[in-house]
């Protein structure tokens, strides 16, 4: 992905993760190669799941 597309994708994914309330502790989400993990380290959502 181009840098601009990656930024757009990250913003969209962050919004979806907030709406889904997957991390009950409210941690931010960090991008990994296979998906997103909450900053607390306990919760993970794959790109495919989004």
mmCIF entry with sequence, helices, sheets and N, C-alpha, C, O atoms, coordinates in Angstrom:
data_MODEL
# 
_entry.id   MODEL 
# 
_entity.id                         1 
_entity.type                       polymer 
_entity.pdbx_number_of_molecules   1 
# 
_entity_poly.entity_id                      1 
_entity_poly.type                           'polypeptide(L)' 
_entity_poly.nstd_linkage                   no 
_entity_poly.nstd_monomer                   no 
_entity_poly.pdbx_seq_one_letter_code       
;(UNK)(UNK)(UNK)(UNK)(UNK)(UNK)(UNK)(UNK)(UNK)(UNK)(UNK)(UNK)(UNK)(UNK)(UNK)(UNK)
(UNK)(UNK)(UNK)(UNK)(UNK)(UNK)(UNK)(UNK)(UNK)(UNK)(UNK)(UNK)(UNK)(UNK)(UNK)(UNK)
(UNK)(UNK)(UNK)(UNK)(UNK)(UNK)(UNK)(UNK)(UNK)(UNK)(UNK)(UNK)(UNK)(UNK)(UNK)(UNK)
(UNK)(UNK)
;
_entity_poly.pdbx_seq_one_letter_code_can   XXXXXXXXXXXXXXXXXXXXXXXXXXXXXXXXXXXXXXXXXXXXXXXXXX 
_entity_poly.pdbx_strand_id                 A 
# 
loop_
_entity_poly_seq.entity_id 
_entity_poly_seq.num 
_entity_poly_seq.mon_id 
_entity_poly_seq.hetero 
1 1  UNK n 
1 2  UNK n 
1 3  UNK n 
1 4  UNK n 
1 5  UNK n 
1 6  UNK n 
1 7  UNK n 
1 8  UNK n 
1 9  UNK n 
1 10 UNK n 
1 11 UNK n 
1 12 UNK n 
1 13 UNK n 
1 14 UNK n 
1 15 UNK n 
1 16 UNK n 
1 17 UNK n 
1 18 UNK n 
1 19 UNK n 
1 20 UNK n 
1 21 UNK n 
1 22 UNK n 
1 23 UNK n 
1 24 UNK n 
1 25 UNK n 
1 26 UNK n 
1 27 UNK n 
1 28 UNK n 
1 29 UNK n 
1 30 UNK n 
1 31 UNK n 
1 32 UNK n 
1 33 UNK n 
1 34 UNK n 
1 35 UNK n 
1 36 UNK n 
1 37 UNK n 
1 38 UNK n 
1 39 UNK n 
1 40 UNK n 
1 41 UNK n 
1 42 UNK n 
1 43 UNK n 
1 44 UNK n 
1 45 UNK n 
1 46 UNK n 
1 47 UNK n 
1 48 UNK n 
1 49 UNK n 
1 50 UNK n 
# 
_struct_asym.id          A 
_struct_asym.entity_id   1 
# 
_struct_conf.conf_type_id            HELX_P 
_struct_conf.id                      HELX_P1 
_struct_conf.pdbx_PDB_helix_id       AA1 
_struct_conf.beg_label_comp_id       UNK 
_struct_conf.beg_label_asym_id       A 
_struct_conf.beg_label_seq_id        3 
_struct_conf.pdbx_beg_PDB_ins_code   ? 
_struct_conf.end_label_comp_id       UNK 
_struct_conf.end_label_asym_id       A 
_struct_conf.end_label_seq_id        20 
_struct_conf.pdbx_end_PDB_ins_code   ? 
_struct_conf.beg_auth_comp_id        UNK 
_struct_conf.beg_auth_asym_id        A 
_struct_conf.beg_auth_seq_id         3 
_struct_conf.end_auth_comp_id        UNK 
_struct_conf.end_auth_asym_id        A 
_struct_conf.end_auth_seq_id         20 
_struct_conf.pdbx_PDB_helix_class    1 
_struct_conf.details                 ? 
_struct_conf.pdbx_PDB_helix_length   18 
# 
_struct_conf_type.id          HELX_P 
_struct_conf_type.criteria    ? 
_struct_conf_type.reference   ? 
# 
_struct_sheet.id               AA1 
_struct_sheet.type             ? 
_struct_sheet.number_strands   3 
_struct_sheet.details          ? 
# 
loop_
_struct_sheet_order.sheet_id 
_struct_sheet_order.range_id_1 
_struct_sheet_order.range_id_2 
_struct_sheet_order.offset 
_struct_sheet_order.sense 
AA1 1 2 ? anti-parallel 
AA1 2 3 ? anti-parallel 
# 
loop_
_struct_sheet_range.sheet_id 
_struct_sheet_range.id 
_struct_sheet_range.beg_label_comp_id 
_struct_sheet_range.beg_label_asym_id 
_struct_sheet_range.beg_label_seq_id 
_struct_sheet_range.pdbx_beg_PDB_ins_code 
_struct_sheet_range.end_label_comp_id 
_struct_sheet_range.end_label_asym_id 
_struct_sheet_range.end_label_seq_id 
_struct_sheet_range.pdbx_end_PDB_ins_code 
_struct_sheet_range.beg_auth_comp_id 
_struct_sheet_range.beg_auth_asym_id 
_struct_sheet_range.beg_auth_seq_id 
_struct_sheet_range.end_auth_comp_id 
_struct_sheet_range.end_auth_asym_id 
_struct_sheet_range.end_auth_seq_id 
AA1 1 UNK A 29 ? UNK A 32 ? UNK A 29 UNK A 32 
AA1 2 UNK A 35 ? UNK A 38 ? UNK A 35 UNK A 38 
AA1 3 UNK A 44 ? UNK A 46 ? UNK A 44 UNK A 46 
# 
loop_
_atom_site.group_PDB 
_atom_site.id 
_atom_site.type_symbol 
_atom_site.label_atom_id 
_atom_site.label_alt_id 
_atom_site.label_comp_id 
_atom_site.label_asym_id 
_atom_site.label_entity_id 
_atom_site.label_seq_id 
_atom_site.pdbx_PDB_ins_code 
_atom_site.Cartn_x 
_atom_site.Cartn_y 
_atom_site.Cartn_z 
_atom_site.occupancy 
_atom_site.B_iso_or_equiv 
_atom_site.pdbx_formal_charge 
_atom_site.auth_seq_id 
_atom_site.auth_comp_id 
_atom_site.auth_asym_id 
_atom_site.auth_atom_id 
_atom_site.pdbx_PDB_model_num 
ATOM 1   N N  . UNK A 1 1  ? 0.828   -1.191  0.000  1.00 0.00 ? 1  UNK A N  1 
ATOM 2   C CA . UNK A 1 1  ? 0.000   0.000   0.000  1.00 0.00 ? 1  UNK A CA 1 
ATOM 3   C C  . UNK A 1 1  ? 0.868   1.248   0.000  1.00 0.00 ? 1  UNK A C  1 
ATOM 4   O O  . UNK A 1 1  ? 1.973   1.262   0.542  1.00 0.00 ? 1  UNK A O  1 
ATOM 5   N N  . UNK A 1 2  ? 0.349   2.276   -0.611 1.00 0.00 ? 2  UNK A N  1 
ATOM 6   C CA . UNK A 1 2  ? 1.071   3.548   -0.563 1.00 0.00 ? 2  UNK A CA 1 
ATOM 7   C C  . UNK A 1 2  ? 0.957   4.106   0.856  1.00 0.00 ? 2  UNK A C  1 
ATOM 8   O O  . UNK A 1 2  ? 0.073   3.698   1.609  1.00 0.00 ? 2  UNK A O  1 
ATOM 9   N N  . UNK A 1 3  ? 1.830   5.021   1.222  1.00 0.00 ? 3  UNK A N  1 
ATOM 10  C CA . UNK A 1 3  ? 1.739   5.605   2.573  1.00 0.00 ? 3  UNK A CA 1 
ATOM 11  C C  . UNK A 1 3  ? 0.367   6.236   2.856  1.00 0.00 ? 3  UNK A C  1 
ATOM 12  O O  . UNK A 1 3  ? -0.151  6.125   3.967  1.00 0.00 ? 3  UNK A O  1 
ATOM 13  N N  . UNK A 1 4  ? -0.215  6.894   1.855  1.00 0.00 ? 4  UNK A N  1 
ATOM 14  C CA . UNK A 1 4  ? -1.524  7.515   2.043  1.00 0.00 ? 4  UNK A CA 1 
ATOM 15  C C  . UNK A 1 4  ? -2.611  6.467   2.249  1.00 0.00 ? 4  UNK A C  1 
ATOM 16  O O  . UNK A 1 4  ? -3.486  6.634   3.098  1.00 0.00 ? 4  UNK A O  1 
ATOM 17  N N  . UNK A 1 5  ? -2.554  5.376   1.464  1.00 0.00 ? 5  UNK A N  1 
ATOM 18  C CA . UNK A 1 5  ? -3.543  4.310   1.611  1.00 0.00 ? 5  UNK A CA 1 
ATOM 19  C C  . UNK A 1 5  ? -3.413  3.624   2.967  1.00 0.00 ? 5  UNK A C  1 
ATOM 20  O O  . UNK A 1 5  ? -4.418  3.261   3.580  1.00 0.00 ? 5  UNK A O  1 
ATOM 21  N N  . UNK A 1 6  ? -2.200  3.448   3.429  1.00 0.00 ? 6  UNK A N  1 
ATOM 22  C CA . UNK A 1 6  ? -1.988  2.814   4.729  1.00 0.00 ? 6  UNK A CA 1 
ATOM 23  C C  . UNK A 1 6  ? -2.551  3.692   5.851  1.00 0.00 ? 6  UNK A C  1 
ATOM 24  O O  . UNK A 1 6  ? -3.149  3.181   6.798  1.00 0.00 ? 6  UNK A O  1 
ATOM 25  N N  . UNK A 1 7  ? -2.363  4.998   5.747  1.00 0.00 ? 7  UNK A N  1 
ATOM 26  C CA . UNK A 1 7  ? -2.924  5.920   6.746  1.00 0.00 ? 7  UNK A CA 1 
ATOM 27  C C  . UNK A 1 7  ? -4.444  5.833   6.744  1.00 0.00 ? 7  UNK A C  1 
ATOM 28  O O  . UNK A 1 7  ? -5.062  5.766   7.807  1.00 0.00 ? 7  UNK A O  1 
ATOM 29  N N  . UNK A 1 8  ? -5.055  5.834   5.554  1.00 0.00 ? 8  UNK A N  1 
ATOM 30  C CA . UNK A 1 8  ? -6.516  5.720   5.454  1.00 0.00 ? 8  UNK A CA 1 
ATOM 31  C C  . UNK A 1 8  ? -6.997  4.402   6.048  1.00 0.00 ? 8  UNK A C  1 
ATOM 32  O O  . UNK A 1 8  ? -7.990  4.366   6.776  1.00 0.00 ? 8  UNK A O  1 
ATOM 33  N N  . UNK A 1 9  ? -6.287  3.317   5.734  1.00 0.00 ? 9  UNK A N  1 
ATOM 34  C CA . UNK A 1 9  ? -6.668  2.007   6.252  1.00 0.00 ? 9  UNK A CA 1 
ATOM 35  C C  . UNK A 1 9  ? -6.552  1.975   7.781  1.00 0.00 ? 9  UNK A C  1 
ATOM 36  O O  . UNK A 1 9  ? -7.437  1.448   8.455  1.00 0.00 ? 9  UNK A O  1 
ATOM 37  N N  . UNK A 1 10 ? -5.486  2.525   8.322  1.00 0.00 ? 10 UNK A N  1 
ATOM 38  C CA . UNK A 1 10 ? -5.301  2.549   9.775  1.00 0.00 ? 10 UNK A CA 1 
ATOM 39  C C  . UNK A 1 10 ? -6.399  3.364   10.460 1.00 0.00 ? 10 UNK A C  1 
ATOM 40  O O  . UNK A 1 10 ? -6.896  2.971   11.516 1.00 0.00 ? 10 UNK A O  1 
ATOM 41  N N  . UNK A 1 11 ? -6.774  4.485   9.869  1.00 0.00 ? 11 UNK A N  1 
ATOM 42  C CA . UNK A 1 11 ? -7.849  5.305   10.450 1.00 0.00 ? 11 UNK A CA 1 
ATOM 43  C C  . UNK A 1 11 ? -9.168  4.548   10.440 1.00 0.00 ? 11 UNK A C  1 
ATOM 44  O O  . UNK A 1 11 ? -9.902  4.551   11.428 1.00 0.00 ? 11 UNK A O  1 
ATOM 45  N N  . UNK A 1 12 ? -9.466  3.897   9.315  1.00 0.00 ? 12 UNK A N  1 
ATOM 46  C CA . UNK A 1 12 ? -10.701 3.123   9.208  1.00 0.00 ? 12 UNK A CA 1 
ATOM 47  C C  . UNK A 1 12 ? -10.698 1.988   10.227 1.00 0.00 ? 12 UNK A C  1 
ATOM 48  O O  . UNK A 1 12 ? -11.693 1.776   10.920 1.00 0.00 ? 12 UNK A O  1 
ATOM 49  N N  . UNK A 1 13 ? -9.592  1.260   10.321 1.00 0.00 ? 13 UNK A N  1 
ATOM 50  C CA . UNK A 1 13 ? -9.505  0.136   11.250 1.00 0.00 ? 13 UNK A CA 1 
ATOM 51  C C  . UNK A 1 13 ? -9.647  0.609   12.694 1.00 0.00 ? 13 UNK A C  1 
ATOM 52  O O  . UNK A 1 13 ? -10.328 -0.036  13.492 1.00 0.00 ? 13 UNK A O  1 
ATOM 53  N N  . UNK A 1 14 ? -9.021  1.712   13.032 1.00 0.00 ? 14 UNK A N  1 
ATOM 54  C CA . UNK A 1 14 ? -9.124  2.248   14.392 1.00 0.00 ? 14 UNK A CA 1 
ATOM 55  C C  . UNK A 1 14 ? -10.567 2.596   14.727 1.00 0.00 ? 14 UNK A C  1 
ATOM 56  O O  . UNK A 1 14 ? -11.038 2.337   15.835 1.00 0.00 ? 14 UNK A O  1 
ATOM 57  N N  . UNK A 1 15 ? -11.259 3.182   13.768 1.00 0.00 ? 15 UNK A N  1 
ATOM 58  C CA . UNK A 1 15 ? -12.664 3.527   13.982 1.00 0.00 ? 15 UNK A CA 1 
ATOM 59  C C  . UNK A 1 15 ? -13.496 2.260   14.185 1.00 0.00 ? 15 UNK A C  1 
ATOM 60  O O  . UNK A 1 15 ? -14.331 2.211   15.088 1.00 0.00 ? 15 UNK A O  1 
ATOM 61  N N  . UNK A 1 16 ? -13.279 1.244   13.363 1.00 0.00 ? 16 UNK A N  1 
ATOM 62  C CA . UNK A 1 16 ? -14.028 0.002   13.492 1.00 0.00 ? 16 UNK A CA 1 
ATOM 63  C C  . UNK A 1 16 ? -13.759 -0.677  14.832 1.00 0.00 ? 16 UNK A C  1 
ATOM 64  O O  . UNK A 1 16 ? -14.676 -1.201  15.464 1.00 0.00 ? 16 UNK A O  1 
ATOM 65  N N  . UNK A 1 17 ? -12.503 -0.664  15.259 1.00 0.00 ? 17 UNK A N  1 
ATOM 66  C CA . UNK A 1 17 ? -12.149 -1.286  16.534 1.00 0.00 ? 17 UNK A CA 1 
ATOM 67  C C  . UNK A 1 17 ? -12.795 -0.543  17.706 1.00 0.00 ? 17 UNK A C  1 
ATOM 68  O O  . UNK A 1 17 ? -13.243 -1.175  18.663 1.00 0.00 ? 17 UNK A O  1 
ATOM 69  N N  . UNK A 1 18 ? -12.848 0.777   17.641 1.00 0.00 ? 18 UNK A N  1 
ATOM 70  C CA . UNK A 1 18 ? -13.507 1.548   18.704 1.00 0.00 ? 18 UNK A CA 1 
ATOM 71  C C  . UNK A 1 18 ? -15.003 1.250   18.732 1.00 0.00 ? 18 UNK A C  1 
ATOM 72  O O  . UNK A 1 18 ? -15.591 1.104   19.804 1.00 0.00 ? 18 UNK A O  1 
ATOM 73  N N  . UNK A 1 19 ? -15.614 1.162   17.558 1.00 0.00 ? 19 UNK A N  1 
ATOM 74  C CA . UNK A 1 19 ? -17.047 0.887   17.487 1.00 0.00 ? 19 UNK A CA 1 
ATOM 75  C C  . UNK A 1 19 ? -17.374 -0.505  18.015 1.00 0.00 ? 19 UNK A C  1 
ATOM 76  O O  . UNK A 1 19 ? -18.414 -0.706  18.642 1.00 0.00 ? 19 UNK A O  1 
ATOM 77  N N  . UNK A 1 20 ? -16.497 -1.454  17.765 1.00 0.00 ? 20 UNK A N  1 
ATOM 78  C CA . UNK A 1 20 ? -16.720 -2.829  18.205 1.00 0.00 ? 20 UNK A CA 1 
ATOM 79  C C  . UNK A 1 20 ? -16.445 -2.996  19.695 1.00 0.00 ? 20 UNK A C  1 
ATOM 80  O O  . UNK A 1 20 ? -16.864 -3.987  20.293 1.00 0.00 ? 20 UNK A O  1 
ATOM 81  N N  . UNK A 1 21 ? -15.748 -2.042  20.298 1.00 0.00 ? 21 UNK A N  1 
ATOM 82  C CA . UNK A 1 21 ? -15.395 -2.090  21.720 1.00 0.00 ? 21 UNK A CA 1 
ATOM 83  C C  . UNK A 1 21 ? -14.739 -3.412  22.096 1.00 0.00 ? 21 UNK A C  1 
ATOM 84  O O  . UNK A 1 21 ? -15.057 -3.999  23.130 1.00 0.00 ? 21 UNK A O  1 
ATOM 85  N N  . UNK A 1 22 ? -13.830 -3.874  21.257 1.00 0.00 ? 22 UNK A N  1 
ATOM 86  C CA . UNK A 1 22 ? -13.179 -5.154  21.482 1.00 0.00 ? 22 UNK A CA 1 
ATOM 87  C C  . UNK A 1 22 ? -12.293 -5.118  22.719 1.00 0.00 ? 22 UNK A C  1 
ATOM 88  O O  . UNK A 1 22 ? -12.205 -6.118  23.432 1.00 0.00 ? 22 UNK A O  1 
ATOM 89  N N  . UNK A 1 23 ? -11.638 -4.004  22.993 1.00 0.00 ? 23 UNK A N  1 
ATOM 90  C CA . UNK A 1 23 ? -10.779 -3.906  24.175 1.00 0.00 ? 23 UNK A CA 1 
ATOM 91  C C  . UNK A 1 23 ? -11.579 -3.251  25.303 1.00 0.00 ? 23 UNK A C  1 
ATOM 92  O O  . UNK A 1 23 ? -11.794 -2.039  25.286 1.00 0.00 ? 23 UNK A O  1 
ATOM 93  N N  . UNK A 1 24 ? -12.016 -4.039  26.274 1.00 0.00 ? 24 UNK A N  1 
ATOM 94  C CA . UNK A 1 24 ? -12.836 -3.484  27.350 1.00 0.00 ? 24 UNK A CA 1 
ATOM 95  C C  . UNK A 1 24 ? -12.077 -2.521  28.262 1.00 0.00 ? 24 UNK A C  1 
ATOM 96  O O  . UNK A 1 24 ? -12.692 -1.765  29.014 1.00 0.00 ? 24 UNK A O  1 
ATOM 97  N N  . UNK A 1 25 ? -10.752 -2.544  28.198 1.00 0.00 ? 25 UNK A N  1 
ATOM 98  C CA . UNK A 1 25 ? -9.957  -1.659  29.043 1.00 0.00 ? 25 UNK A CA 1 
ATOM 99  C C  . UNK A 1 25 ? -9.667  -0.319  28.370 1.00 0.00 ? 25 UNK A C  1 
ATOM 100 O O  . UNK A 1 25 ? -9.090  0.577   28.986 1.00 0.00 ? 25 UNK A O  1 
ATOM 101 N N  . UNK A 1 26 ? -10.073 -0.184  27.093 1.00 0.00 ? 26 UNK A N  1 
ATOM 102 C CA . UNK A 1 26 ? -9.942  1.087   26.403 1.00 0.00 ? 26 UNK A CA 1 
ATOM 103 C C  . UNK A 1 26 ? -8.555  1.415   25.867 1.00 0.00 ? 26 UNK A C  1 
ATOM 104 O O  . UNK A 1 26 ? -8.273  2.572   25.556 1.00 0.00 ? 26 UNK A O  1 
ATOM 105 N N  . UNK A 1 27 ? -7.682  0.409   25.754 1.00 0.00 ? 27 UNK A N  1 
ATOM 106 C CA . UNK A 1 27 ? -6.349  0.661   25.213 1.00 0.00 ? 27 UNK A CA 1 
ATOM 107 C C  . UNK A 1 27 ? -6.423  0.999   23.729 1.00 0.00 ? 27 UNK A C  1 
ATOM 108 O O  . UNK A 1 27 ? -7.343  0.575   23.031 1.00 0.00 ? 27 UNK A O  1 
ATOM 109 N N  . UNK A 1 28 ? -5.449  1.763   23.257 1.00 0.00 ? 28 UNK A N  1 
ATOM 110 C CA . UNK A 1 28 ? -5.318  2.044   21.829 1.00 0.00 ? 28 UNK A CA 1 
ATOM 111 C C  . UNK A 1 28 ? -4.907  0.769   21.107 1.00 0.00 ? 28 UNK A C  1 
ATOM 112 O O  . UNK A 1 28 ? -4.423  -0.183  21.720 1.00 0.00 ? 28 UNK A O  1 
ATOM 113 N N  . UNK A 1 29 ? -5.108  0.768   19.789 1.00 0.00 ? 29 UNK A N  1 
ATOM 114 C CA . UNK A 1 29 ? -4.766  -0.383  18.962 1.00 0.00 ? 29 UNK A CA 1 
ATOM 115 C C  . UNK A 1 29 ? -3.485  -0.115  18.199 1.00 0.00 ? 29 UNK A C  1 
ATOM 116 O O  . UNK A 1 29 ? -3.284  0.977   17.667 1.00 0.00 ? 29 UNK A O  1 
ATOM 117 N N  . UNK A 1 30 ? -2.623  -1.113  18.149 1.00 0.00 ? 30 UNK A N  1 
ATOM 118 C CA . UNK A 1 30 ? -1.344  -1.018  17.449 1.00 0.00 ? 30 UNK A CA 1 
ATOM 119 C C  . UNK A 1 30 ? -1.371  -1.951  16.249 1.00 0.00 ? 30 UNK A C  1 
ATOM 120 O O  . UNK A 1 30 ? -1.816  -3.095  16.347 1.00 0.00 ? 30 UNK A O  1 
ATOM 121 N N  . UNK A 1 31 ? -0.889  -1.450  15.109 1.00 0.00 ? 31 UNK A N  1 
ATOM 122 C CA . UNK A 1 31 ? -0.905  -2.233  13.870 1.00 0.00 ? 31 UNK A CA 1 
ATOM 123 C C  . UNK A 1 31 ? 0.251   -3.217  13.851 1.00 0.00 ? 31 UNK A C  1 
ATOM 124 O O  . UNK A 1 31 ? 1.390   -2.866  14.158 1.00 0.00 ? 31 UNK A O  1 
ATOM 125 N N  . UNK A 1 32 ? -0.059  -4.451  13.488 1.00 0.00 ? 32 UNK A N  1 
ATOM 126 C CA . UNK A 1 32 ? 0.931   -5.503  13.275 1.00 0.00 ? 32 UNK A CA 1 
ATOM 127 C C  . UNK A 1 32 ? 0.721   -6.057  11.875 1.00 0.00 ? 32 UNK A C  1 
ATOM 128 O O  . UNK A 1 32 ? -0.268  -5.737  11.216 1.00 0.00 ? 32 UNK A O  1 
ATOM 129 N N  . UNK A 1 33 ? 1.645   -6.881  11.428 1.00 0.00 ? 33 UNK A N  1 
ATOM 130 C CA . UNK A 1 33 ? 1.552   -7.422  10.069 1.00 0.00 ? 33 UNK A CA 1 
ATOM 131 C C  . UNK A 1 33 ? 0.248   -8.181  9.839  1.00 0.00 ? 33 UNK A C  1 
ATOM 132 O O  . UNK A 1 33 ? -0.343  -8.082  8.764  1.00 0.00 ? 33 UNK A O  1 
ATOM 133 N N  . UNK A 1 34 ? -0.204  -8.933  10.834 1.00 0.00 ? 34 UNK A N  1 
ATOM 134 C CA . UNK A 1 34 ? -1.384  -9.777  10.648 1.00 0.00 ? 34 UNK A CA 1 
ATOM 135 C C  . UNK A 1 34 ? -2.669  -9.185  11.227 1.00 0.00 ? 34 UNK A C  1 
ATOM 136 O O  . UNK A 1 34 ? -3.736  -9.789  11.109 1.00 0.00 ? 34 UNK A O  1 
ATOM 137 N N  . UNK A 1 35 ? -2.576  -8.004  11.853 1.00 0.00 ? 35 UNK A N  1 
ATOM 138 C CA . UNK A 1 35 ? -3.777  -7.408  12.420 1.00 0.00 ? 35 UNK A CA 1 
ATOM 139 C C  . UNK A 1 35 ? -3.444  -6.310  13.409 1.00 0.00 ? 35 UNK A C  1 
ATOM 140 O O  . UNK A 1 35 ? -2.438  -5.615  13.273 1.00 0.00 ? 35 UNK A O  1 
ATOM 141 N N  . UNK A 1 36 ? -4.307  -6.161  14.411 1.00 0.00 ? 36 UNK A N  1 
ATOM 142 C CA . UNK A 1 36 ? -4.141  -5.117  15.419 1.00 0.00 ? 36 UNK A CA 1 
ATOM 143 C C  . UNK A 1 36 ? -4.195  -5.741  16.807 1.00 0.00 ? 36 UNK A C  1 
ATOM 144 O O  . UNK A 1 36 ? -5.024  -6.611  17.073 1.00 0.00 ? 36 UNK A O  1 
ATOM 145 N N  . UNK A 1 37 ? -3.309  -5.291  17.689 1.00 0.00 ? 37 UNK A N  1 
ATOM 146 C CA . UNK A 1 37 ? -3.283  -5.738  19.080 1.00 0.00 ? 37 UNK A CA 1 
ATOM 147 C C  . UNK A 1 37 ? -3.458  -4.509  19.959 1.00 0.00 ? 37 UNK A C  1 
ATOM 148 O O  . UNK A 1 37 ? -2.910  -3.443  19.678 1.00 0.00 ? 37 UNK A O  1 
ATOM 149 N N  . UNK A 1 38 ? -4.234  -4.676  21.033 1.00 0.00 ? 38 UNK A N  1 
ATOM 150 C CA . UNK A 1 38 ? -4.397  -3.539  21.940 1.00 0.00 ? 38 UNK A CA 1 
ATOM 151 C C  . UNK A 1 38 ? -3.080  -3.289  22.661 1.00 0.00 ? 38 UNK A C  1 
ATOM 152 O O  . UNK A 1 38 ? -2.273  -4.200  22.841 1.00 0.00 ? 38 UNK A O  1 
ATOM 153 N N  . UNK A 1 39 ? -2.878  -2.054  23.066 1.00 0.00 ? 39 UNK A N  1 
ATOM 154 C CA . UNK A 1 39 ? -1.625  -1.663  23.714 1.00 0.00 ? 39 UNK A CA 1 
ATOM 155 C C  . UNK A 1 39 ? -1.419  -2.390  25.036 1.00 0.00 ? 39 UNK A C  1 
ATOM 156 O O  . UNK A 1 39 ? -0.293  -2.468  25.527 1.00 0.00 ? 39 UNK A O  1 
ATOM 157 N N  . UNK A 1 40 ? -2.481  -2.920  25.615 1.00 0.00 ? 40 UNK A N  1 
ATOM 158 C CA . UNK A 1 40 ? -2.351  -3.709  26.835 1.00 0.00 ? 40 UNK A CA 1 
ATOM 159 C C  . UNK A 1 40 ? -1.825  -5.105  26.564 1.00 0.00 ? 40 UNK A C  1 
ATOM 160 O O  . UNK A 1 40 ? -1.366  -5.793  27.476 1.00 0.00 ? 40 UNK A O  1 
ATOM 161 N N  . UNK A 1 41 ? -1.893  -5.528  25.291 1.00 0.00 ? 41 UNK A N  1 
ATOM 162 C CA . UNK A 1 41 ? -1.348  -6.812  24.870 1.00 0.00 ? 41 UNK A CA 1 
ATOM 163 C C  . UNK A 1 41 ? -2.285  -7.998  24.976 1.00 0.00 ? 41 UNK A C  1 
ATOM 164 O O  . UNK A 1 41 ? -1.911  -9.104  24.585 1.00 0.00 ? 41 UNK A O  1 
ATOM 165 N N  . UNK A 1 42 ? -3.481  -7.808  25.487 1.00 0.00 ? 42 UNK A N  1 
ATOM 166 C CA . UNK A 1 42 ? -4.380  -8.943  25.722 1.00 0.00 ? 42 UNK A CA 1 
ATOM 167 C C  . UNK A 1 42 ? -5.363  -9.229  24.594 1.00 0.00 ? 42 UNK A C  1 
ATOM 168 O O  . UNK A 1 42 ? -5.898  -10.335 24.521 1.00 0.00 ? 42 UNK A O  1 
ATOM 169 N N  . UNK A 1 43 ? -5.613  -8.277  23.726 1.00 0.00 ? 43 UNK A N  1 
ATOM 170 C CA . UNK A 1 43 ? -6.645  -8.446  22.705 1.00 0.00 ? 43 UNK A CA 1 
ATOM 171 C C  . UNK A 1 43 ? -6.054  -8.277  21.313 1.00 0.00 ? 43 UNK A C  1 
ATOM 172 O O  . UNK A 1 43 ? -5.202  -7.419  21.085 1.00 0.00 ? 43 UNK A O  1 
ATOM 173 N N  . UNK A 1 44 ? -6.525  -9.115  20.380 1.00 0.00 ? 44 UNK A N  1 
ATOM 174 C CA . UNK A 1 44 ? -6.024  -9.091  19.010 1.00 0.00 ? 44 UNK A CA 1 
ATOM 175 C C  . UNK A 1 44 ? -7.187  -9.241  18.048 1.00 0.00 ? 44 UNK A C  1 
ATOM 176 O O  . UNK A 1 44 ? -8.114  -10.014 18.290 1.00 0.00 ? 44 UNK A O  1 
ATOM 177 N N  . UNK A 1 45 ? -7.130  -8.485  16.941 1.00 0.00 ? 45 UNK A N  1 
ATOM 178 C CA . UNK A 1 45 ? -8.107  -8.595  15.864 1.00 0.00 ? 45 UNK A CA 1 
ATOM 179 C C  . UNK A 1 45 ? -7.326  -8.691  14.565 1.00 0.00 ? 45 UNK A C  1 
ATOM 180 O O  . UNK A 1 45 ? -6.491  -7.836  14.268 1.00 0.00 ? 45 UNK A O  1 
ATOM 181 N N  . UNK A 1 46 ? -7.599  -9.733  13.791 1.00 0.00 ? 46 UNK A N  1 
ATOM 182 C CA . UNK A 1 46 ? -6.890  -9.908  12.523 1.00 0.00 ? 46 UNK A CA 1 
ATOM 183 C C  . UNK A 1 46 ? -7.451  -8.957  11.469 1.00 0.00 ? 46 UNK A C  1 
ATOM 184 O O  . UNK A 1 46 ? -8.568  -8.455  11.596 1.00 0.00 ? 46 UNK A O  1 
ATOM 185 N N  . UNK A 1 47 ? -6.655  -8.720  10.429 1.00 0.00 ? 47 UNK A N  1 
ATOM 186 C CA . UNK A 1 47 ? -7.128  -7.885  9.316  1.00 0.00 ? 47 UNK A CA 1 
ATOM 187 C C  . UNK A 1 47 ? -8.373  -8.513  8.703  1.00 0.00 ? 47 UNK A C  1 
ATOM 188 O O  . UNK A 1 47 ? -9.308  -7.807  8.324  1.00 0.00 ? 47 UNK A O  1 
ATOM 189 N N  . UNK A 1 48 ? -8.384  -9.836  8.608  1.00 0.00 ? 48 UNK A N  1 
ATOM 190 C CA . UNK A 1 48 ? -9.513  -10.537 8.001  1.00 0.00 ? 48 UNK A CA 1 
ATOM 191 C C  . UNK A 1 48 ? -10.796 -10.335 8.809  1.00 0.00 ? 48 UNK A C  1 
ATOM 192 O O  . UNK A 1 48 ? -11.881 -10.216 8.240  1.00 0.00 ? 48 UNK A O  1 
ATOM 193 N N  . UNK A 1 49 ? -10.666 -10.297 10.134 1.00 0.00 ? 49 UNK A N  1 
ATOM 194 C CA . UNK A 1 49 ? -11.839 -10.097 10.987 1.00 0.00 ? 49 UNK A CA 1 
ATOM 195 C C  . UNK A 1 49 ? -12.467 -8.724  10.805 1.00 0.00 ? 49 UNK A C  1 
ATOM 196 O O  . UNK A 1 49 ? -13.677 -8.560  10.964 1.00 0.00 ? 49 UNK A O  1 
ATOM 197 N N  . UNK A 1 50 ? -11.637 -7.738  10.471 1.00 0.00 ? 50 UNK A N  1 
ATOM 198 C CA . UNK A 1 50 ? -12.169 -6.392  10.264 1.00 0.00 ? 50 UNK A CA 1 
ATOM 199 C C  . UNK A 1 50 ? -12.927 -6.324  8.962  1.00 0.00 ? 50 UNK A C  1 
ATOM 200 O O  . UNK A 1 50 ? -13.452 -5.268  8.608  1.00 0.00 ? 50 UNK A O  1 
# 
